[in-house]
Amino acid sequence: MCGVIAPINQPADVVKLVVGYLGVVIGQTLFLVGLDISILPIGKMVGKSLIKIKKVAFIVFFGFIFGLFVTVAEPALEVLARQVNMIMPQINSTLFVWVASTGTGISVGFALWRIVKNWNIKTVFAILYTLLFALIIFVPEEFIALAFDASGATTGDISVPFILALGIGVSATMSKGKTNDDTFGIIGLASVGPILAIFIYGIILKALNGGVLPAAGTYNPGTSQGLLGIVVDNLASVALALLPIIIVFVPFQIFLVKLPKRQFIKTILGILPVYIGLLIFLSGIDYGFAFAGKYIGEAFLDPSRPGWFKWILLIVGFILGMSITLSEPAVTVLGEQLEEITNGHIKKNTIRITLALGIGLASVLAIVKILTQINILWFLVPLYAISLIMIKFTSTLFVGLAFDSGGVSGGALTSAFLTPLTLGVAQAVALTAGSQAQSVLTNGFGIIAFISVTPLIAVQALGIMYNRRLKKVQAQQDDDFAEFAELVPKHEGVATTTPGGQQSEDSTRYLIEEDKPNEN
């Protein structure tokens, strides 16, 4: 894009792109290495040890603390908070992160309570989203798309493995149902809390400003200061993001986990590459990667180009949406979990490709919404209505999986590139339309909202097709068994041996029952 379609003439801008790209690649590599040797093991150990408490109230409370602290460390949420603060400085980025994280913590505690009480997850989702859309009428327009974006950003590379490990542990030991149906859905429920939390935050902020929100500013990433200044500014914020994980883990280590001293030190030191990687990752985004997305967005709306040229962004958005989804670590984690739960009947690549197609479509819808300046609710309300209607025709397992997929799809890479792209397009639209344009805050955010809802439809459609195929296979197996049973004499024994080693005239019945497919 920047080399052929809209060549960059300023050497400084080329440097920003190179530094931003290298920062994201190197930073995420280190981050994922540290994740494997420290964050993920900590999540699994704390999740398993939490079950030893056995008291429901304590499990719900620690679920809240757990969800709160791991979400604070989520890089995608930090990226989003910085983008919001850049456009409206009155929204404090640190407060924004803690408000959204508190919503996640409350949702995680509620999700664990639902598992213990064995409430029907279909009913719970239907009630929560009905209440959510009823509350929208009181929410400032600037905070509607932003709240859905915050929801998608709270469930990423750090929080998903932690929360899934916790849900699996509670489901396996304390669920009344004792089925795989309870395994999925906790991420989907955890995604509702941040939406409600940001809704309330927007209502309060508007009230504190006399019923009128401050005017949104411009979006201009990567130009306020040099690379060194950005790195220095990130040193403390990254440390504060990871500190809660250590605060959570140490008490569990002392009283419940009790790792050997050497292994404990190794696990704690494993957080160091996470810190370094996250520092490089965020600095690369702040300095140049966000600039790349903004530059591409504005290049397609250059007034010197033909009017139809901007619609090529739809193709660009679809390709980027698919590509980023296939590389999101949180999506891979969810795919591996599904493959394990279904004993390999559904491959992880199946769910990854399904999500990629859904999120490619989400990117297209988000760009259409920005270019036309249509209110996001004209898109979200029908899409969520379709997904809630599909619940009736989808198995419980795939309902939970669908809502989990919507939560995990908006990870760090999405916030790093697609959000700056849409913000850049929104700012270009604002400059072109003049006074009639919506603010960048209202029109620019919403890409993660679309990314969160389209997987609900795509995955449930996959579940409906999977269940129909399964029923056909089971029906064929039953027909084959019935034909076989008719061919075998009912009273004439065959020379077979029973499991105990004795011959029996009734051994024909034993063979038939053993060959009958397991209905479960």
N, C-alpha and C positions, 0 to 999 in steps of 0.2 A: 504493500500500500504506500508506504512512505518513500519507497525507492522508485516506483514506476507511475502509479496513479497520481500521487501528489508529492513530487520530489521535495525533499527538505533542502533548503539553501543555506541555512545557518549551521556552521560547524558545531556550535554549542548544543543545538538541538539534536544533532547526530550523537554527540557524546551522551546526552541524557538517555536516548534510546538504548545505546549499547550498555551503559551502566545499569539502567533499569532492568534490561533483559538478563544480564549476568547476575544482578542482585537477586532476582526472583528465582532463577535456576539454581544458583549456588546456595542461596538461603533456604529454599525449600528442601534441597537435598540434605543439608545438615539437619534441618528441622525434622525430617522424616527418619533419619538415622537415630537421632536422639529420642524420637517418639517410640521407636521399636525397642530401645534398650532401657527406657525409663518410664515415660508417661503411660504407655500401654500396660506394662507389667504392674505399675502402681494401681491403675484402674481395676485390673482383674483381681489383684490381691485385696484391695479395699472392698470391692464388690462382693467377693466370696466371704471375707471376714465379717462384713456387716450382717450377714445372715445369722452369725453366731449369737447375736444379741437376742433374737427371738421375739422381742417386744415390738408390736406393730407401731406404736407411737414413736419409739426410738428410730425405727427404720424409716418412717416418713420424715422425721426431723432431719436425720442424717442425709436422706435423699435430697431434702431442700438445700442443706449446706453443700452437699456434693455438687448438685446442679448449679448452684450459685458460683462456687469458686472455679470450677472447670470452665464455665462459660466466660468468666472474667478473663481467662487466659486465651480465649479463642482469637486467633489472629484476624479472621474474617470480620469479626465484630469491631475490632480495633480499627481496621481499615475503613469500615463504614462510618464509624464515629468521627474519624478525622475528616472524611469527605463532607459530612453533615456540618461539622464545626466550621469548615472552610466557607461554606455557603451562608450559614447563619451563625455567627460567633456567639450569639446569646445561648445557643445550645452547647453546653459544656461537654466535651468529648468523654471525659472521665465519668461524669454523672450519667451520661447516656449509656455507657457500657454497664454501669452498675444497675441502672433501672431495668435494662433488658435482661441482665443476668438474674436479677431478683425474680423477674417473671418466669424465667426458665427454672429456677430453683423451686418455686411454688408449684409449677407444672409437674416437675419430676416427682416431688413428694406426693402430689395427687395421683400421678400415674402408678406409683407403687401402692398407694391405698386402693386403687381400682383393681390391681392384680390380686391383692389379698382378699378383697371383698367379692372378686369374680364378677364384677359388673360387665354387662355386654358392651364391648368396645364400639360396636356400631351405634348403639343408642347414645353413648357418651359423646362420640364425635358429632352426631347430629344435634344434640342439645348445645354443645359448646359453640359450634359454628353458627347456630341460629342466634344465640345470645350475642356473639361477636358482631354479627352484621346488624343486629338491632341496636347495638351501642354506637355504630358508625355515625348515626345521625347527629350525635353530640360532639364528634371529633373534628377538630380543625382540618380543612382540606389538605394542608401541607403535611399533616402527620399520617394520613391514611396509607399512601404508598410506602412511606418511610417505615411505618410499623410492620408491614408485611416483609419489607426488606430486612429489617432487624431480626425478624423471626427466622428467616433463612440463614442469616449470618451467625446466629447463636449456635447452630448445630453444624460443626465442622470437624476438622482433623483431630482436635483434642477432645471435645465434649462427646462426640458420637461413640468412640470406643469405651469411654468411661460410663456413659449412661446405659449403653447396651449391656455392658458387663454387669451393671447393677440390676437391670431388668431381668436378665437371664437368671441371675442368682436367686432373686426373690420369686420369680416364676417357678423355678425348679423346686423350691423348698416350701413355699408358703401359699402358692396358688391352689385354690380349691379344685380348679379344673384339671391341673397337672397335664396340660396339653401344650403343643407348640403354638397354639393360637395366641397365647399370652406373651410369647417371645417378642413379637413385633407389635408396634403401636406406641411404645414408650417415647420414641423420638417424635412421633407425630403429636402426641399430647404435650410434650415438652416445647413444641413450637407454638402452641396456642398462647402460653403465658407471656412471652415477649410482646406479642401483638397487643394484648390487653394492657400490658404495662406501659408501652409507648403511647397507646391511646390516652391513658390516664395522665401521663406526663404532658402530652400536648394540651389536654383540657386545662390542667393546672397552670402550665406556662402561659396560655392565652389569658386565663383569669388574672394572673399576677401582672400582666401587661395591660390591664384595663379592658380586656375583651378584644384586643387587637394585637396580632403577632407582628414582631418587627419585620420589615421588608427583607427579603432574601437578597444576598449579594451575588457576586459572580463566582464561577468555578474556574480557578486558575492554578492547577497543581504544578509543583516542581519548579516554581520561579521565585518563591519568597526568599530562599536562602540557598547557600551552597551545600554540597554533599556532606562535608565535615560537620557543618552546623546541624544538619538533619540527623546524622548519626549520634551526635552528642545529645540532642533532644530526645532521642529514642532510648538511650541507655537506661534511664530510670523507669520509663513507662513499661518497657519490656520486662524488667526485673520485677516490677509490681504486678505484672500480669501472671508471672509464673510462681511468685511467692505463695499465693493461696494453695497451690497444689502441695507444696512442701508442708504448709501449715496443717493441711488435712491429713497427710500421710504420716507424719511423725507420731501423733497420738495413737493412730491405729497400729503403727509399728511397735510402740511400747506395750500396748494392752492386748492386741489381738493378733496381728500378723507375725511379729517376733522373728524376723529374718535373722540369719547369722550376721554378725557385725560386718564381715567382709562383703557379703552380698548387699547389705543395706548401704554401705558406703558407695559401692559400685553403682547401685541404682540411683542414689542421690547425685553422684558425679555425672550420670548420664543425662541429667538435665542441662549440663553445660553446653553440649552441642545444640540442644533445643534453643537455649538462650541466644547463642551466637547466630544460629540459623535464622531465628525469628528477627533478630536485630538487622541482619543483612537483608532479609526478605522485605521488612517494612520500609527500610531506608531506600531500597531499590524501587519500591512502589512509589514512595513519596517523591523521589528525585526524578524518575524517568518513566516508569512503567505506566503510571496513571497519565502522564503526558502523552504517551503513545496512543492510548485509547481516545483521549480528548482530541488529539490531532486528526485521527482518522475520522472521528465523528464530524468535525468541523469541515474537513476537506470535501466531504460529499455534499455539503450544503453551501459550498462556495458560490456566491451570486454570479460569478463569471461562467459557471457551468450550465448546461441545459437543465430545464426543470425536471426532466425524467431521471436525471443522473442520481438524485438522492434515493430513488427507490432501489438502486443496486444494493443499498445498505441491508435490504431484507435478505439477500443471498449471503452477504458477509455475516450478518447476525446469525443465520441458520448454521453456517459452517463453524463459526466461533462457538456457538452454544453446544454443538455436538462435540467439538474437539475438547473443550474445557471439561465437559462432563466425563468424558472417557479418561481424563487424567486426574480427576478429583480423587484423592485418597479415601475420603469418607464414603464415596460411592462404591469403591472397591471393597471396603470393609463390609458394607451392607450386602454386596453380592456374594462374598465368601460366606457370610452368615446364612444367607438363603440357601446356597448350595449345600451347606452342612445340614441344615434343618430338614431339607427335602431329600436327603440321602443321594444327592447328585442328580435327581430327576429334573431340577431346574438349574442350569449352569449359570455361573456368575456373569458370564459374558452376555447371556440372554437379558438379564435385568439391566446390565450396563448399556446395551444397545437400545433397549426400550426407553430407558431414561434419556439417552442421548437424543433420540428422535423427539421425545416430548419436550426436551429443553431447547432443542433447535427451534421447534415451533414457538416456544415461549419467547425466545429472543426476537422472532419475527413479530409476534403480537406486541411486544414491548416497543419496538421501533415504530410500528404502525400507530400505536397510541401516542407516541411522542410527536411524530410528524403531523398527525391530524389534531393533536391537542385535545383528544376526547378524554373525558373523565375516566379514570381507571376503573371505577365501579361498574361502568357499562361492560367491562371485560370480566372483572373478577366475580361479580354476582352470578352471571350465567354459568361461568366455569365451575364455581364452587357448587352451584345448584345441580349441575350435571353430575359432579363427583359424589354428592350426597345421595342423589337418586340411584346411582350405580351401586351404592352400598347394599341395597336390598337384593341385588342379583350376584353379589360377590361373596366368596367364602370369607370367614372371619380372619383367616391367616393372611389373605391377600389385602383385606381392608387395612389391617395394621401395617403390612409391608408398604402399601401405597402411601399412607400418611407419613411413614418413616422416610420413604424415598423423597417426598416433598421437602422434608426437613433437611436431609443431608446434601441435597443437590446444590445449594447455594453456599459453597465453601470459599476458601481464601482466594483461589484463582478467579472465581466469579467476581468477588468483590474487587479484586486487583485489576481486572481488565474490562469486564462487561459493564460494570457500573460507571467507570470513567468514560467508556464509549457512549453510553446513553446520556450521561451528563453533558458530554461534549456536544452531542446532537441537540439536546434540549437548549443549551446555551446558544447554539447557532440558530435554532428556530426562534428563540427570543430576540436575537439581534435582527433577524430578517423580518419578523412580524411586528416589531416595535412595541408600542403601548398595548396592543391587543393580545400579546403573548402571555401565557402563564409563566409564573416564576420558575426558575430552574429547580427549586426545591419541590414544587408541586408536579412539574412535568417530567423532571429528570429521573427521579427515583421510581421504582416499581419493577425493575428487571428481575429482582430476586422474588418479588411477589408472583410474577408470572412463572418463574422457575419453580416455585413452591407448589403451584396449583396444577400445572400440566401433568406432572408425574402421577397425581392422584387419578387422573383419567386414564393415562397410558398403562399404569401398572394394574389397575382394576380391570381394564380391557384384557390385558394379558392373563389375569386370573380367571376371568370368565371363559376365555378360550381354553385355558389349561384344564379347568374343571369339566368343560364339555368334552374335551378329548379324553379325559380320565373316565368319564361316565361311559363313553363309547367303548373304550378298551375293556372296562369292567363288564359291560353288557355282552360283549363278544366272548369274554372268558366264561361268563355264566352260561351262554348258549352252548359253547363247546363242552362244558362240563355236563350239561343236561343231555346232550347227544351221547356222550361217553357213558353216562349212567344208564341210559336206555339199552346200550349194547351189552352191558355186563349183567349176567343172571343175578337175580336178587337172592336166590336160595341155594345156588350151587357154588360151593367153595372152590377156591383155586389153591394150587400148591404154593403158598407163600408162608412166610414166617413173620410172626408178630414181633414187636420190639423186645418182648421178653424171651424170644427164642422158641416159642411154642407155635405149632401149626394150628390153624383154626379155620373152620368152614366159614366163619364170619369175617375172614381177613380181607375179603373183597371190599367191605365197607370201610375198613381202615385205609386201604389204598386210595379209594375215592376221596375220602375226607382230607387226606394228606395232599392230594393233587389240587384240591379246590383252592382258588386264589383267596388270599387274605383280604377280607372286605375293608379292614382298617387301612 
